[in-house]
Amino acid sequence: MAPFLAYEDKGAHASTALPLVLIHGHPFDRTMWAPQVAAFAAGRRVIVPDLRGYGASPVVPGITPLSVFAEDVAALLDDLRVPEFVLGGLSMGGQIVMECYRLFPGRIRGLVLADTFPAAETPSGKEARGATADRLLREGMGGYADEVLYKMVAPYARPEVAAHVHRMMAGTSAEGAAAALRGRAERPDYRSLLTRVGVPTLVVVGEDDEFTPVGDAEAMHEAVPDSTLCVVRGAAHMPNLERPAEFNEALAGLLDRCDRVRPGGG
């Protein structure tokens, strides 16, 4: 049985607008979506869970495949009686979004793929993820958080944004992060799935993202039939926090379109 996920469920539950569900990346938690919750909860329901092993959700050591994360999301939305929604995710969260679309596409009315990529892991990538998992279990999260901070956000990011991102990373459970790294190393290749996506999709990426460069986003945009590409200037791997106004403008455009094209939506 899936662990109970911590989550926020904000906004206008009675609204006819589609609910927005946002999945955080690694090694973060649901607070990474604070600017989006603040911007969109006035007019629609916004749900942001902590994935298992992250934030306030239970830690399950071992290996957590993307399919388990996706099943957790589906179970939470069942519990919350949310049959259809727009689903977005950043980095690992974007890969979980792709897995959700593989498993239950009929519930999803729109996709946001932020600073992510669809390819399966390479042999060297699997080895690197395993080594990082071992290191986190051995040393904890502090040194890792220090090392990757200014790849997660740009070196010129606002100090309060960098502090928030570092706090999320340093506060993550090493056991939960290691389990996710091992599971993510075994992910399938989603590139062919993207060519079959049948809902409006926003592909967004920070212009200075080193983890998932603009070229990766361009390739996803070319693959997804009904997609829009937004390259956010002045941002690295977390444009939703680094440049929330620009990110939210692109997201608002997608949400408006999804509301219009949903069955019975006019």
C-alpha positions as CSV (number, residue, x, y, z in Angstrom):
1,M,0.0,0.0,0.0
2,A,1.3,3.4,-0.9
3,P,2.4,5.6,2.0
4,F,0.3,8.6,2.8
5,L,1.7,11.6,1.1
6,A,2.0,15.0,2.7
7,Y,0.5,17.6,0.4
8,E,-1.1,21.0,0.1
9,D,-4.6,21.3,-1.5
10,K,-5.3,25.0,-2.0
11,G,-7.6,27.1,-4.0
12,A,-11.1,27.2,-5.4
13,H,-12.5,23.7,-5.1
14,A,-15.8,24.7,-6.6
15,S,-14.2,26.3,-9.7
16,T,-15.0,24.9,-13.1
17,A,-11.3,25.3,-14.0
18,L,-9.2,22.2,-14.2
19,P,-7.2,21.4,-11.0
20,L,-3.5,21.9,-11.3
21,V,-1.2,19.2,-9.8
22,L,2.6,19.9,-9.6
23,I,5.3,17.4,-8.9
24,H,8.6,18.5,-7.4
25,G,12.0,17.5,-8.5
26,H,15.0,15.9,-6.6
27,P,16.0,16.6,-3.9
28,F,13.3,19.1,-3.2
29,D,9.8,19.2,-1.7
30,R,6.4,20.8,-2.4
31,T,7.5,24.2,-1.2
32,M,9.4,24.7,-4.5
33,W,6.0,25.4,-6.0
34,A,5.1,28.2,-3.6
35,P,5.0,30.9,-6.3
36,Q,2.7,28.8,-8.5
37,V,0.4,28.0,-5.6
38,A,0.2,31.7,-4.7
39,A,-0.5,32.7,-8.4
40,F,-3.1,30.1,-9.4
41,A,-5.0,29.1,-6.2
42,A,-7.2,32.1,-6.5
43,G,-9.0,30.7,-9.5
44,R,-8.5,26.9,-9.4
45,R,-7.6,24.0,-7.2
46,V,-3.8,23.5,-6.9
47,I,-2.4,20.3,-5.4
48,V,1.3,19.9,-4.5
49,P,2.4,16.7,-2.9
50,D,5.6,15.7,-1.2
51,L,6.8,12.6,-3.0
52,R,7.6,9.6,-0.8
53,G,11.0,10.0,0.8
54,Y,10.8,13.8,0.5
55,G,9.5,16.7,2.6
56,A,7.0,15.5,5.2
57,S,6.1,12.3,3.4
58,P,7.2,8.9,4.7
59,V,10.7,7.6,3.8
60,V,10.8,4.2,2.2
61,P,14.5,3.0,1.8
62,G,15.7,0.8,-1.0
63,I,14.7,1.6,-4.6
64,T,11.8,3.8,-5.6
65,P,11.0,3.4,-9.4
66,L,9.2,6.2,-11.2
67,S,6.2,3.9,-11.5
68,V,5.8,3.9,-7.7
69,F,5.9,7.7,-7.5
70,A,3.3,7.8,-10.3
71,E,1.1,5.3,-8.5
72,D,1.4,7.3,-5.3
73,V,0.2,10.4,-7.2
74,A,-2.8,8.6,-8.7
75,A,-3.7,7.2,-5.2
76,L,-3.6,10.7,-3.7
77,L,-5.8,12.1,-6.4
78,D,-8.2,9.2,-6.0
79,D,-8.4,10.1,-2.2
80,L,-9.0,13.7,-3.1
81,R,-11.6,12.8,-5.7
82,V,-9.8,14.6,-8.5
83,P,-10.7,12.6,-11.7
84,E,-9.0,14.9,-14.2
85,F,-6.4,17.6,-14.0
86,V,-3.4,19.4,-15.6
87,L,-0.2,17.7,-14.4
88,G,3.2,19.4,-14.3
89,G,6.6,18.5,-13.0
90,L,10.2,19.7,-12.9
91,S,13.3,17.6,-13.5
92,M,12.6,14.2,-11.9
93,G,9.1,15.5,-11.4
94,G,8.8,15.9,-15.1
95,Q,9.9,12.3,-15.6
96,I,7.2,11.2,-13.1
97,V,4.7,13.2,-15.1
98,M,5.7,11.2,-18.2
99,E,5.3,8.0,-16.3
100,C,1.8,9.2,-15.1
101,Y,0.9,9.8,-18.7
102,R,2.1,6.3,-19.6
103,L,0.0,4.8,-16.8
104,F,-3.2,6.9,-16.8
105,P,-3.4,9.2,-19.8
106,G,-7.2,9.4,-19.7
107,R,-7.1,11.5,-16.5
108,I,-4.6,14.1,-17.7
109,R,-5.9,17.2,-19.6
110,G,-2.6,19.0,-20.0
111,L,1.1,18.5,-19.3
112,V,3.9,20.8,-18.1
113,L,7.4,19.4,-18.7
114,A,9.9,21.7,-17.0
115,D,13.7,21.3,-17.1
116,T,13.4,17.6,-17.7
117,F,14.4,15.0,-20.4
118,P,12.7,11.8,-21.7
119,A,15.7,9.5,-22.5
120,A,16.5,6.4,-20.5
121,E,19.6,6.5,-18.4
122,T,22.9,5.6,-20.0
123,P,25.2,3.0,-18.4
124,S,27.6,5.7,-17.2
125,G,24.6,7.6,-15.8
126,K,23.3,4.6,-13.9
127,E,26.8,4.1,-12.4
128,A,26.9,7.8,-11.4
129,R,23.4,7.7,-9.8
130,G,24.4,4.7,-7.8
131,A,27.6,6.3,-6.7
132,T,25.7,9.4,-5.6
133,A,23.2,7.3,-3.7
134,D,26.0,5.6,-1.9
135,R,27.6,8.9,-1.1
136,L,24.4,10.4,0.3
137,L,23.8,7.4,2.6
138,R,27.4,7.7,3.8
139,E,27.8,11.4,4.1
140,G,24.3,12.9,4.3
141,M,22.9,15.7,2.1
142,G,24.9,18.7,3.3
143,G,28.0,18.4,1.0
144,Y,25.9,17.5,-2.0
145,A,23.6,20.5,-1.5
146,D,26.6,22.8,-1.3
147,E,28.1,21.4,-4.5
148,V,25.1,21.5,-6.7
149,L,23.4,24.6,-5.5
150,Y,24.6,26.9,-8.2
151,K,23.7,24.4,-10.9
152,M,20.2,24.1,-9.5
153,V,19.9,27.9,-9.6
154,A,22.0,30.3,-11.5
155,P,25.0,31.9,-9.8
156,Y,23.2,35.2,-10.2
157,A,20.0,34.0,-8.6
158,R,18.4,36.1,-5.8
159,P,19.9,35.2,-2.4
160,E,16.6,34.2,-0.9
161,V,15.9,31.8,-3.8
162,A,19.3,30.2,-3.5
163,A,18.7,29.9,0.3
164,H,15.3,28.2,-0.2
165,V,16.7,25.7,-2.7
166,H,19.7,24.9,-0.4
167,R,17.3,24.5,2.5
168,M,15.2,22.0,0.6
169,M,18.1,20.0,-0.5
170,A,19.9,19.9,2.9
171,G,16.6,19.0,4.6
172,T,15.9,16.0,2.4
173,S,16.2,12.5,3.8
174,A,19.3,10.8,2.5
175,E,17.5,7.5,2.4
176,G,14.6,8.9,0.4
177,A,16.9,10.6,-2.0
178,A,19.1,7.5,-2.5
179,A,16.0,5.3,-3.2
180,A,14.8,7.8,-5.8
181,L,18.2,7.9,-7.5
182,R,18.4,4.2,-7.7
183,G,14.9,4.0,-9.1
184,R,15.4,6.8,-11.6
185,A,18.5,5.1,-12.9
186,E,16.2,2.3,-14.2
187,R,13.6,4.5,-15.9
188,P,12.3,3.6,-19.3
189,D,12.8,5.7,-22.4
190,Y,9.8,8.1,-22.8
191,R,10.7,9.5,-26.2
192,S,8.3,7.5,-28.2
193,L,5.6,8.2,-25.6
194,L,5.9,11.9,-26.2
195,T,5.0,11.5,-29.8
196,R,1.6,10.1,-28.7
197,V,0.7,12.8,-26.2
198,G,-2.7,14.0,-27.1
199,V,-3.2,16.9,-24.7
200,P,-1.8,20.5,-24.8
201,T,1.7,20.6,-23.4
202,L,4.0,23.3,-22.1
203,V,7.8,22.5,-22.4
204,V,9.7,25.0,-20.3
205,V,13.4,25.3,-19.5
206,G,15.8,27.8,-18.0
207,E,18.1,29.3,-20.6
208,D,21.2,28.6,-18.4
209,D,20.2,25.1,-17.3
210,E,23.2,22.8,-17.2
211,F,21.4,19.7,-16.1
212,T,18.8,19.8,-18.9
213,P,20.0,22.1,-21.6
214,V,17.7,24.0,-24.0
215,G,18.4,21.5,-26.7
216,D,16.7,18.8,-24.6
217,A,13.6,21.0,-24.3
218,E,13.6,21.7,-28.0
219,A,13.7,18.0,-28.8
220,M,10.7,17.4,-26.5
221,H,8.8,20.3,-28.1
222,E,9.5,18.8,-31.5
223,A,8.3,15.4,-30.4
224,V,5.0,16.4,-28.6
225,P,2.4,17.1,-31.3
226,D,0.5,20.0,-29.5
227,S,3.3,21.7,-27.5
228,T,4.6,25.1,-26.7
229,L,8.2,25.8,-25.9
230,C,9.2,28.5,-23.3
231,V,12.8,29.3,-22.7
232,V,13.1,31.4,-19.6
233,R,16.0,33.9,-19.6
234,G,17.8,34.6,-16.4
235,A,17.3,31.1,-15.0
236,A,19.0,27.8,-14.6
237,H,17.3,24.5,-13.5
238,M,14.5,26.0,-11.5
239,P,12.9,28.8,-13.5
240,N,9.6,28.5,-11.5
241,L,11.5,29.9,-8.5
242,E,14.2,32.0,-10.3
243,R,11.8,33.8,-12.7
244,P,8.3,33.0,-11.4
245,A,6.6,35.8,-13.3
246,E,7.8,34.5,-16.6
247,F,7.1,30.8,-15.7
248,N,3.6,31.7,-14.5
249,E,2.8,33.6,-17.6
250,A,3.6,30.5,-19.7
251,L,1.7,28.2,-17.3
252,A,-1.3,30.5,-17.4
253,G,-1.4,30.3,-21.1
254,L,-1.5,26.5,-21.0
255,L,-4.1,26.4,-18.3
256,D,-6.4,28.7,-20.2
257,R,-6.1,26.6,-23.2
258,C,-6.7,23.3,-21.3
259,D,-9.8,24.8,-19.7
260,R,-11.2,25.7,-23.1
261,V,-10.5,22.4,-24.8
262,R,-11.6,20.1,-22.0
263,P,-14.7,18.0,-22.8
264,G,-17.7,20.3,-22.1
265,G,-15.4,23.2,-21.6
266,G,-16.6,25.2,-24.4
